[in-house]
Amino acid sequence: MVDMYAPYKEVRLLNNQKFVKRLTYWKILSLFFLFIKTTILQGRTIEFKHLGELSISGLKPKIKFDKDNRPKLPPDWGATRKLWASNPEAKEKKQILFHFNDETGFVRYKLFWNKLKVPLANKIYYSMVAARRFKREISSNIRKGVEYNLRQLKYVSNE
């Protein structure tokens, strides 16, 4: 956000147009980002012209296992540490508990940027990472029962 003011001001000066002060610019931007955040948290999709769609979507993954027969899922370190504290034998065996997302019906939710209809070259190199606070708000809403869209994986058959 800090880097956006200088080019804005430069373009306005080149075109002999008035510009707002830095503080006003930041207030406008923060209100715009707040609008985007609250709209997405309500479960709606935001469509940006020529940039794609932004929404929270869920995906029910198929659980895969590695060669040691462990699921390829993120570890639940809080539950694992509690298990190790109460069961020294599990700690010796390095038994790890994983997040299965039982409370959401095994669905993993995330912020999804759909770039399918974006007319940009090299669009696969563009990415967006949500801030940790925003991810926590998404998690909190899911626990409160807010419903979000589910995506379907479409596999291409080699047959």
N, C-alpha and C positions, 0 to 999 in steps of 0.2 A: 504494500500500500504506500509505503514511503517513496518508493521509486517511481510511482505513477504521476506524481505532481509535476516534476520537472518537464517531462515531455508535453504534458497538457499545457503548461504555461508557455512553453516555447512555441507550440503550434498557434496558440491564441495570439501571441505577440507578432508572429510572422504574418498572420492574417489581419493585423490591426484590430483585433477584437478584445473586449474586456475579459478579465478573468477574475475568479474568486480567490480570496486569500487561502493560504494553506490549511488553516484550521477549519474553515468552512468547507473546503474540498474534502477533508478527512471526515467531517460530520456527514456529508452527503454520501460518501462511499460507505461509511459504516452503517448508515440507515439502509442503503441498497443491499449490502451483504446480510443485514439482519432480516430484511424482507425475504431474500432468497433462502436463508436458513430456516425461518419459520414456515415458509411454504413447503419446503422439502420435508421438514419434520411432521407436517400435517398429512403426509402421504401423497402429496401431489407431485406431478412431474413439471419441471420448468424447461421450456424449450427456448434455446437461444438461436437466433437466426444465424445460419452458417457455422454454428459451433456445436450443435447437437443438443441432446436432452440430458438433464441431470435429475436423478431420482434415487430413492432408497428402494432396493429390490432384494428379494430373497432367493436363495437357490438351495435346493435340497440335494446335497452332493452324495455321490455313491462313495462309501467308505472303502478305501484301498488299504492294503496291509503291506508292510515291508517284509524283508526276508526273515526277520526275527518275530514275525506274526504280531507286530505292533501296528495299531491304526495310524495312518498318516493324517493326524489331527493335531491341533495345538494343545500342548500340555496345560493342565489345570494345576498350576504350581501351588496355589493356596490349599486345595484339597489334598494334593500330594504331600505337602509338608505336615498337614494334620495327620494323615495316614502314617507317615514316618514317625511322628512323635508318639502315636499310640501303638504302633506295631514295629518294633525294631527289626523283626525278620523281613518285613517289606522294605525297610531301609537298606538292609544288607543286599537284598536282591535287586535294588535300584528300581523297584516297581513304581511306575509313573501312571497317574490318572489323567485322562484326557477330557477335553470339552466335547460333549456330544450334542449340546444344545437341546436337551430334553424339554426345557420349558417352552421352546418355540416349535416343537414337533420336528426336531432335527434339521431345521432350516437355518442357514447362515445368511444374515442380512449384511449388506454393505452399501456404501454410496456408489452408484453406478453411473458412469458417463457414457451414454450411447452415442458413438461417433459414426454410426453406420451411414447416415445420409449427409455427412459433412464433406463439402467439396474442397478439402485440403490435400495437398500432396504430403506424403510422409506422415499421415495422421496417426499411424501406429506409434510414433515416437512421442506423441503428446500424452501426458498423464496428469492426474490430479490426485493429490493426497489430502484427505480431510485432517483437520487438526484434531488432536487427542480429545479436547473438550467437546467438539462436535460429535465424535464417535461415542463418547460417554452419554451425550444427550440422546443419540439414536438408541443406544442400549437401554437407557432408562425408559424411553417411550415404548420399546418393545416389551419390557417387563410390565409396563402399565397396561398393555393390551392394544396398543395402536396397531392397526393392520396396514401392511405394506404389500406391494405387488410381488408376485412370485414369477421368476423367469423360468423358462423351459430351455434346457440345453438341446440344441439341435445338432445331431451328429451326422456327418456325411459318410455314407457307406462306400467302401472301396469295391463293392461287388458290381 
